[in-house]
Amino acid sequence: MTTRARQTSRQHLDLVITRLDNIAAGSPDPLTPGEAGHYAAIIKAHRADADRDASDLHKLTVARRAATEKIRAAEATIRELEHDLAALRPATTTKEN
């Protein structure tokens, strides 16, 4: 979601919250069917955005976990190869005086 879309989304939510707060405070101005439909559409859109965000987060978490496992496997392979390489090197001797 772009910055502008987030800003517009927040403004829509603020509008819904303000309107519902006014009604809850006893405003004699009830919601019209058009307003109710508009606010329901705003809330449904936000719920859909939240669902997409949750799905994206899950996918990223799974991908990060897989990448972490690949890194661990690669590190283990490197350690094993370093050990094998060290075993192949001829032993060095030190001269004692």
ChimeraX attribute file (.defattr): number of C-alpha atoms within 10 A of each C-alpha:
attribute: neighborCount
match mode: 1-to-1
recipient: residues
	/A:1	9
	/A:2	7
	/A:3	8
	/A:4	9
	/A:5	10
	/A:6	11
	/A:7	12
	/A:8	12
	/A:9	17
	/A:10	13
	/A:11	12
	/A:12	17
	/A:13	16
	/A:14	12
	/A:15	14
	/A:16	19
	/A:17	13
	/A:18	12
	/A:19	18
	/A:20	16
	/A:21	12
	/A:22	14
	/A:23	14
	/A:24	10
	/A:25	9
	/A:26	10
	/A:27	11
	/A:28	9
	/A:29	9
	/A:30	13
	/A:31	13
	/A:32	9
	/A:33	9
	/A:34	9
	/A:35	13
	/A:36	13
	/A:37	12
	/A:38	14
	/A:39	20
	/A:40	13
	/A:41	12
	/A:42	17
	/A:43	16
	/A:44	12
	/A:45	13
	/A:46	16
	/A:47	12
	/A:48	12
	/A:49	13
	/A:50	12
	/A:51	12
	/A:52	12
	/A:53	13
	/A:54	12
	/A:55	12
	/A:56	12
	/A:57	12
	/A:58	12
	/A:59	12
	/A:60	12
	/A:61	12
	/A:62	12
	/A:63	12
	/A:64	12
	/A:65	12
	/A:66	12
	/A:67	12
	/A:68	12
	/A:69	12
	/A:70	12
	/A:71	12
	/A:72	12
	/A:73	12
	/A:74	12
	/A:75	12
	/A:76	12
	/A:77	12
	/A:78	12
	/A:79	12
	/A:80	12
	/A:81	12
	/A:82	12
	/A:83	11
	/A:84	11
	/A:85	10
	/A:86	11
	/A:87	10
	/A:88	9
	/A:89	8
	/A:90	7
	/A:91	8
	/A:92	6
	/A:93	6
	/A:94	6
	/A:95	5
	/A:96	4
	/A:97	3
